Amino acid sequence: MSNLVQLNDRLFRELDRLEQAEGDDLDAEIERAKAIGQMSRTVIDNANTMMKAVQMKRDAMGDVGEAVVVPQLLLGEGER
């Protein structure tokens, strides 16, 4: 997983697994979902920090700041 689009896809796949799980598999899937949720929050917090840094740089540079490159983590495949 290398960007937020892929993270979003992974989160929805986990939701599908939770809906389909039963019995002992459900307990294991709940634990898995908790771990994925915690890691996802960390990734999202990091992405928010990156976005704030990009925005601060753009704000500080005025019109020149439009050339600031957005980190690939925040974009889908092939975007820049």
MMTF fields as JSON, N, C-alpha, C and O atoms, coordinates in Angstrom:
{
  "mmtfVersion": "1.0.0",
  "mmtfProducer": "UNKNOWN",
  "numBonds": 319,
  "numAtoms": 320,
  "numGroups": 80,
  "numChains": 1,
  "numModels": 1,
  "chainsPerModel": [1],
  "groupsPerChain": [80],
  "chainIdList": ["A"],
  "bondAtomList": [4, 2, 8, 6, 12, 10, 16, 14, 20, 18, 24, 22, 28, 26, 32, 30, 36, 34, 40, 38, 44, 42, 48, 46, 52, 50, 56, 54, 60, 58, 64, 62, 68, 66, 72, 70, 76, 74, 80, 78, 84, 82, 88, 86, 92, 90, 96, 94, 100, 98, 104, 102, 108, 106, 112, 110, 116, 114, 120, 118, 124, 122, 128, 126, 132, 130, 136, 134, 140, 138, 144, 142, 148, 146, 152, 150, 156, 154, 160, 158, 164, 162, 168, 166, 172, 170, 176, 174, 180, 178, 184, 182, 188, 186, 192, 190, 196, 194, 200, 198, 204, 202, 208, 206, 212, 210, 216, 214, 220, 218, 224, 222, 228, 226, 232, 230, 236, 234, 240, 238, 244, 242, 248, 246, 252, 250, 256, 254, 260, 258, 264, 262, 268, 266, 272, 270, 276, 274, 280, 278, 284, 282, 288, 286, 292, 290, 296, 294, 300, 298, 304, 302, 308, 306, 312, 310, 316, 314],
  "bondOrderList": [1, 1, 1, 1, 1, 1, 1, 1, 1, 1, 1, 1, 1, 1, 1, 1, 1, 1, 1, 1, 1, 1, 1, 1, 1, 1, 1, 1, 1, 1, 1, 1, 1, 1, 1, 1, 1, 1, 1, 1, 1, 1, 1, 1, 1, 1, 1, 1, 1, 1, 1, 1, 1, 1, 1, 1, 1, 1, 1, 1, 1, 1, 1, 1, 1, 1, 1, 1, 1, 1, 1, 1, 1, 1, 1, 1, 1, 1, 1],
  "groupList": [{"groupName": "MET", "atomNameList": ["N", "CA", "C", "O"], "elementList": ["N", "C", "C", "O"], "formalChargeList": [0, 0, 0, 0], "bondAtomList": [1, 0, 2, 1, 3, 2], "bondOrderList": [1, 1, 2], "singleLetterCode": "M", "chemCompType": "L-PEPTIDE LINKING"}, {"groupName": "SER", "atomNameList": ["N", "CA", "C", "O"], "elementList": ["N", "C", "C", "O"], "formalChargeList": [0, 0, 0, 0], "bondAtomList": [1, 0, 2, 1, 3, 2], "bondOrderList": [1, 1, 2], "singleLetterCode": "S", "chemCompType": "L-PEPTIDE LINKING"}, {"groupName": "ASN", "atomNameList": ["N", "CA", "C", "O"], "elementList": ["N", "C", "C", "O"], "formalChargeList": [0, 0, 0, 0], "bondAtomList": [1, 0, 2, 1, 3, 2], "bondOrderList": [1, 1, 2], "singleLetterCode": "N", "chemCompType": "L-PEPTIDE LINKING"}, {"groupName": "LEU", "atomNameList": ["N", "CA", "C", "O"], "elementList": ["N", "C", "C", "O"], "formalChargeList": [0, 0, 0, 0], "bondAtomList": [1, 0, 2, 1, 3, 2], "bondOrderList": [1, 1, 2], "singleLetterCode": "L", "chemCompType": "L-PEPTIDE LINKING"}, {"groupName": "VAL", "atomNameList": ["N", "CA", "C", "O"], "elementList": ["N", "C", "C", "O"], "formalChargeList": [0, 0, 0, 0], "bondAtomList": [1, 0, 2, 1, 3, 2], "bondOrderList": [1, 1, 2], "singleLetterCode": "V", "chemCompType": "L-PEPTIDE LINKING"}, {"groupName": "GLN", "atomNameList": ["N", "CA", "C", "O"], "elementList": ["N", "C", "C", "O"], "formalChargeList": [0, 0, 0, 0], "bondAtomList": [1, 0, 2, 1, 3, 2], "bondOrderList": [1, 1, 2], "singleLetterCode": "Q", "chemCompType": "L-PEPTIDE LINKING"}, {"groupName": "ASP", "atomNameList": ["N", "CA", "C", "O"], "elementList": ["N", "C", "C", "O"], "formalChargeList": [0, 0, 0, 0], "bondAtomList": [1, 0, 2, 1, 3, 2], "bondOrderList": [1, 1, 2], "singleLetterCode": "D", "chemCompType": "L-PEPTIDE LINKING"}, {"groupName": "ARG", "atomNameList": ["N", "CA", "C", "O"], "elementList": ["N", "C", "C", "O"], "formalChargeList": [0, 0, 0, 0], "bondAtomList": [1, 0, 2, 1, 3, 2], "bondOrderList": [1, 1, 2], "singleLetterCode": "R", "chemCompType": "L-PEPTIDE LINKING"}, {"groupName": "PHE", "atomNameList": ["N", "CA", "C", "O"], "elementList": ["N", "C", "C", "O"], "formalChargeList": [0, 0, 0, 0], "bondAtomList": [1, 0, 2, 1, 3, 2], "bondOrderList": [1, 1, 2], "singleLetterCode": "F", "chemCompType": "L-PEPTIDE LINKING"}, {"groupName": "GLU", "atomNameList": ["N", "CA", "C", "O"], "elementList": ["N", "C", "C", "O"], "formalChargeList": [0, 0, 0, 0], "bondAtomList": [1, 0, 2, 1, 3, 2], "bondOrderList": [1, 1, 2], "singleLetterCode": "E", "chemCompType": "L-PEPTIDE LINKING"}, {"groupName": "ALA", "atomNameList": ["N", "CA", "C", "O"], "elementList": ["N", "C", "C", "O"], "formalChargeList": [0, 0, 0, 0], "bondAtomList": [1, 0, 2, 1, 3, 2], "bondOrderList": [1, 1, 2], "singleLetterCode": "A", "chemCompType": "L-PEPTIDE LINKING"}, {"groupName": "GLY", "atomNameList": ["N", "CA", "C", "O"], "elementList": ["N", "C", "C", "O"], "formalChargeList": [0, 0, 0, 0], "bondAtomList": [1, 0, 2, 1, 3, 2], "bondOrderList": [1, 1, 2], "singleLetterCode": "G", "chemCompType": "PEPTIDE LINKING"}, {"groupName": "ILE", "atomNameList": ["N", "CA", "C", "O"], "elementList": ["N", "C", "C", "O"], "formalChargeList": [0, 0, 0, 0], "bondAtomList": [1, 0, 2, 1, 3, 2], "bondOrderList": [1, 1, 2], "singleLetterCode": "I", "chemCompType": "L-PEPTIDE LINKING"}, {"groupName": "LYS", "atomNameList": ["N", "CA", "C", "O"], "elementList": ["N", "C", "C", "O"], "formalChargeList": [0, 0, 0, 0], "bondAtomList": [1, 0, 2, 1, 3, 2], "bondOrderList": [1, 1, 2], "singleLetterCode": "K", "chemCompType": "L-PEPTIDE LINKING"}, {"groupName": "THR", "atomNameList": ["N", "CA", "C", "O"], "elementList": ["N", "C", "C", "O"], "formalChargeList": [0, 0, 0, 0], "bondAtomList": [1, 0, 2, 1, 3, 2], "bondOrderList": [1, 1, 2], "singleLetterCode": "T", "chemCompType": "L-PEPTIDE LINKING"}, {"groupName": "PRO", "atomNameList": ["N", "CA", "C", "O"], "elementList": ["N", "C", "C", "O"], "formalChargeList": [0, 0, 0, 0], "bondAtomList": [1, 0, 2, 1, 3, 2], "bondOrderList": [1, 1, 2], "singleLetterCode": "P", "chemCompType": "L-PEPTIDE LINKING"}],
  "groupTypeList": [0, 1, 2, 3, 4, 5, 3, 2, 6, 7, 3, 8, 7, 9, 3, 6, 7, 3, 9, 5, 10, 9, 11, 6, 6, 3, 6, 10, 9, 12, 9, 7, 10, 13, 10, 12, 11, 5, 0, 1, 7, 14, 4, 12, 6, 2, 10, 2, 14, 0, 0, 13, 10, 4, 5, 0, 13, 7, 6, 10, 0, 11, 6, 4, 11, 9, 10, 4, 4, 4, 15, 5, 3, 3, 3, 11, 9, 11, 9, 7],
  "groupIdList": [1, 2, 3, 4, 5, 6, 7, 8, 9, 10, 11, 12, 13, 14, 15, 16, 17, 18, 19, 20, 21, 22, 23, 24, 25, 26, 27, 28, 29, 30, 31, 32, 33, 34, 35, 36, 37, 38, 39, 40, 41, 42, 43, 44, 45, 46, 47, 48, 49, 50, 51, 52, 53, 54, 55, 56, 57, 58, 59, 60, 61, 62, 63, 64, 65, 66, 67, 68, 69, 70, 71, 72, 73, 74, 75, 76, 77, 78, 79, 80],
  "secStructList": [7, 7, 1, 2, 2, 2, 2, 2, 2, 2, 2, 2, 2, 2, 2, 2, 2, 2, 2, 2, 7, 7, 2, 2, 2, 2, 2, 2, 2, 2, 2, 2, 2, 2, 2, 2, 2, 2, 2, 2, 2, 2, 2, 2, 2, 2, 2, 2, 2, 2, 2, 2, 2, 2, 2, 2, 2, 2, 2, 2, 2, 4, 4, 4, 4, 4, 4, 7, 7, 7, 7, 4, 4, 4, 1, 7, 6, 6, 7, 7],
  "xCoordList": [0.852, 0.0, 0.898, 1.743, 0.703, 1.6, 0.883, 1.541, -0.448, -1.156, -2.516, -2.944, -3.175, -4.438, -5.571, -6.518, -5.496, -6.506, -6.431, -7.458, -5.226, -5.05, -5.465, -6.034, -5.183, -5.617, -7.135, -7.688, -7.796, -9.256, -9.792, -10.733, -9.199, -9.61, -9.434, -10.3, -8.3, -8.03, -9.038, -9.481, -9.397, -10.372, -11.738, -12.404, -12.145, -13.423, -13.382, -14.381, -12.241, -12.119, -12.248, -12.859, -11.669, -11.778, -13.229, -13.69, -13.948, -15.375, -16.132, -16.994, -15.817, -16.46, -16.15, -17.036, -14.887, -14.521, -15.257, -15.688, -15.401, -16.129, -17.584, -18.135, -18.204, -19.606, -19.795, -20.847, -18.794, -18.913, -18.455, -18.781, -17.718, -17.139, -18.192, -19.146, -17.993, -18.875, -18.045, -16.939, -18.584, -17.963, -16.556, -16.287, -15.655, -14.267, -13.592, -12.722, -14.006, -13.457, -13.821, -13.037, -15.005, -15.433, -14.541, -14.119, -14.258, -13.378, -11.997, -11.442, -11.457, -10.14, -10.203, -9.279, -11.284, -11.424, -11.597, -11.125, -12.27, -12.422, -11.049, -10.749, -10.22, -8.864, -8.049, -7.309, -8.191, -7.491, -7.961, -7.144, -9.257, -9.819, -9.323, -9.059, -9.197, -8.667, -7.235, -6.882, -6.421, -5.023, -4.953, -4.173, -5.757, -5.773, -6.249, -5.712, -7.254, -7.762, -6.701, -6.564, -5.952, -4.901, -3.809, -3.366, -3.383, -2.354, -2.881, -2.15, -4.137, -4.735, -4.756, -4.463, -5.101, -5.104, -3.705, -3.562, -2.681, -1.309, -0.959, -0.361, -1.328, -1.055, -1.795, -1.227, -3.054, -3.858, -3.303, -3.238, -2.907, -2.29, -1.025, -0.78, -0.222, 0.994, 0.652, 1.302, -0.354, -0.773, -1.262, -0.966, -2.005, -2.473, -1.291, -1.309, -0.271, 0.926, 1.618, 2.066, 1.702, 2.312, 1.521, 2.105, 0.206, -0.632, -0.464, -0.406, -0.388, -0.183, 1.148, 1.239, 2.179, 3.492, 3.443, 4.016, 2.755, 2.618, 1.858, 2.258, 0.766, -0.033, 0.75, 0.674, 1.501, 2.313, 3.357, 3.604, 3.964, 4.959, 4.299, 4.843, 3.135, 2.415, 2.03, 2.176, 1.543, 1.153, 2.359, 2.258, 3.487, 4.687, 5.272, 5.89, 5.08, 5.692, 4.758, 5.194, 3.515, 2.576, 2.343, 2.226, 2.274, 2.013, 3.086, 2.797, 4.304, 5.398, 5.129, 5.598, 4.385, 4.091, 3.267, 3.19, 2.648, 1.867, 2.736, 2.23, 4.032, 4.939, 5.323, 6.061, 4.83, 5.161, 4.588, 3.421, 5.405, 4.99, 4.236, 4.689, 3.083, 2.293, 2.88, 3.129, 3.11, 3.674, 2.835, 1.606, 3.478, 2.794, 1.845, 0.837, 2.133, 1.271, -0.152, -1.113, -0.287, -1.583, -2.35, -3.521, -1.701, -2.285, -2.551, -2.004, -3.395, -3.594, -2.488, -1.623, -2.526, -1.519, -1.504, -2.558, -0.325, -0.157, -0.458, -0.299, -0.884, -1.188, 0.047, 0.937, 0.101, 1.213, 0.755, 1.541],
  "yCoordList": [-1.17, 0.0, 1.233, 1.401, 2.086, 3.222, 4.559, 5.588, 4.576, 5.851, 5.715, 4.612, 6.831, 6.834, 6.166, 5.674, 6.138, 5.431, 3.939, 3.291, 3.4, 1.983, 1.687, 0.631, 2.611, 2.437, 2.358, 1.496, 3.239, 3.238, 1.902, 1.344, 1.396, 0.103, -1.016, -1.878, -0.984, -2.015, -1.956, -2.993, -0.754, -0.607, -1.172, -1.824, -0.924, -1.462, -2.982, -3.651, -3.534, -4.999, -5.594, -6.647, -4.913, -5.403, -5.353, -6.265, -4.297, -4.235, -5.413, -5.997, -5.761, -6.915, -8.199, -9.028, -8.368, -9.574, -9.622, -10.689, -8.464, -8.431, -8.837, -9.568, -8.38, -8.716, -10.208, -10.763, -10.852, -12.269, -13.22, -14.406, -12.737, -13.607, -14.049, -13.327, -15.25, -15.811, -16.581, -17.031, -16.73, -17.547, -17.108, -15.921, -18.089, -17.807, -16.931, -16.116, -17.114, -16.284, -14.815, -13.921, -14.572, -13.194, -12.564, -11.416, -13.313, -12.788, -12.436, -11.382, -13.323, -13.07, -11.866, -11.053, -11.76, -10.655, -9.323, -8.293, -9.336, -8.118, -7.64, -6.448, -8.557, -8.189, -7.646, -6.672, -8.282, -7.824, -6.417, -5.557, -6.182, -4.87, -3.794, -2.664, -4.138, -3.183, -2.791, -1.612, -3.775, -3.499, -2.654, -1.704, -2.993, -2.227, -0.803, 0.154, -0.663, 0.666, 1.527, 2.71, 0.932, 1.686, 2.125, 3.273, 1.227, 1.573, 2.611, 3.513, 2.48, 3.435, 4.832, 5.808, 4.929, 6.24, 6.864, 8.07, 6.043, 6.545, 7.047, 8.113, 6.284, 6.686, 7.986, 8.891, 8.075, 9.273, 10.476, 11.573, 10.29, 11.392, 11.875, 13.079, 10.934, 11.294, 12.059, 13.053, 11.6, 12.286, 13.699, 14.635, 13.855, 15.19, 16.106, 17.284, 15.578, 16.366, 16.782, 17.92, 15.856, 16.162, 17.247, 18.161, 17.143, 18.142, 19.517, 20.532, 19.542, 20.815, 21.432, 22.644, 20.605, 21.116, 21.671, 22.724, 20.955, 21.429, 22.754, 23.694, 22.829, 24.057, 25.219, 26.343, 24.955, 26.014, 26.527, 27.73, 25.615, 26.027, 26.863, 27.887, 26.433, 27.204, 28.586, 29.591, 28.626, 29.911, 30.844, 32.042, 30.286, 31.094, 31.586, 32.65, 30.819, 31.165, 31.942, 32.385, 32.12, 32.837, 32.105, 30.88, 32.832, 32.236, 31.237, 30.279, 31.448, 30.538, 29.166, 28.154, 29.125, 27.883, 26.893, 25.724, 27.322, 26.406, 25.285, 24.217, 25.524, 24.515, 23.465, 22.531, 23.609, 22.654, 21.288, 21.18, 20.257, 18.899, 18.278, 18.336, 17.683, 17.0, 15.603, 14.913, 15.167, 13.835, 12.728, 12.777, 11.745, 10.647, 9.879, 9.354, 9.8, 9.115, 9.67, 8.942, 10.944, 11.591, 11.415, 11.784, 10.857, 10.773, 9.332, 8.397, 9.171, 7.865, 7.596, 8.441, 6.419, 6.035, 7.003, 7.41, 7.368, 8.17, 9.647, 10.403, 10.09, 11.508, 12.219, 11.601, 13.498, 14.312, 15.701, 16.548],
  "zCoordList": [0.0, 0.0, 0.0, 0.879, -0.994, -1.08, -1.203, -1.358, -1.139, -1.17, -0.485, -0.146, -0.292, 0.447, -0.319, 0.295, -1.631, -2.425, -2.115, -1.918, -2.074, -1.749, -0.306, -0.028, 0.605, 1.993, 2.054, 2.737, 1.354, 1.332, 0.806, 1.371, -0.265, -0.82, 0.205, 0.36, 0.9, 1.902, 3.052, 3.545, 3.474, 4.557, 4.154, 4.958, 2.929, 2.473, 2.326, 2.585, 1.915, 1.872, 3.267, 3.448, 4.252, 5.633, 6.103, 6.789, 5.74, 6.082, 5.484, 6.141, 4.252, 3.614, 4.374, 4.582, 4.793, 5.554, 6.885, 7.323, 7.53, 8.812, 8.62, 9.444, 7.558, 7.302, 7.042, 7.359, 6.474, 6.106, 7.205, 7.159, 8.176, 9.207, 10.216, 10.506, 10.741, 11.764, 12.787, 12.489, 13.99, 15.02, 15.377, 15.564, 15.47, 15.813, 14.749, 15.057, 13.504, 12.431, 12.652, 12.334, 13.193, 13.458, 14.526, 14.388, 15.586, 16.639, 16.081, 16.392, 15.263, 14.667, 13.721, 13.68, 12.973, 12.021, 12.742, 12.261, 13.888, 14.685, 15.161, 15.09, 15.642, 16.071, 14.904, 15.048, 13.756, 12.553, 12.188, 11.859, 12.242, 11.903, 12.865, 12.453, 14.131, 15.114, 14.754, 14.783, 14.416, 14.049, 12.779, 12.706, 11.789, 10.544, 10.823, 10.265, 11.683, 12.034, 12.704, 12.39, 13.628, 14.317, 13.338, 13.377, 12.474, 11.491, 10.501, 10.092, 10.122, 9.18, 9.772, 9.083, 11.046, 11.703, 11.678, 11.476, 11.883, 11.841, 10.444, 10.297, 9.423, 8.039, 7.716, 7.105, 8.126, 7.854, 8.609, 8.054, 9.853, 10.61, 9.909, 9.819, 9.413, 8.692, 7.406, 7.081, 6.69, 5.458, 5.769, 5.027, 6.855, 7.253, 7.567, 7.209, 8.23, 8.524, 7.227, 7.093, 6.279, 4.994, 4.263, 3.681, 4.296, 3.622, 4.264, 3.57, 5.579, 6.27, 5.864, 5.67, 5.736, 5.332, 3.909, 3.627, 3.015, 1.635, 1.622, 0.935, 2.378, 2.407, 3.009, 2.512, 4.074, 4.678, 3.686, 3.603, 2.94, 1.955, 0.861, 0.448, 0.395, -0.624, -0.089, -0.785, 1.137, 1.737, 1.855, 1.592, 2.249, 2.447, 1.128, 1.077, 0.069, -1.208, -2.133, -3.196, -1.772, -2.624, -3.932, -3.939, -5.041, -6.355, -6.766, -7.482, -6.328, -6.65, -6.037, -6.558, -4.945, -4.24, -5.035, -4.657, -6.122, -6.951, -7.515, -7.856, -7.613, -8.149, -7.11, -7.422, -5.875, -4.816, -5.183, -5.557, -5.076, -5.422, -4.25, -3.107, -4.546, -3.527, -3.341, -4.329, -2.091, -1.848, -2.481, -2.43, -3.07, -3.778, -2.854, -3.327, -1.569, -0.616, -0.667, -0.42, -0.984, -0.963, -2.271, -2.359, -3.275, -4.599, -5.002, -4.418, -6.003, -6.6, -7.614, -7.844, -8.212, -9.194, -10.363, -10.853, -10.804, -11.997, -11.832, -12.79, -10.663, -10.449, -9.949, -9.365, -10.175, -9.672, -9.442, -9.017]
}
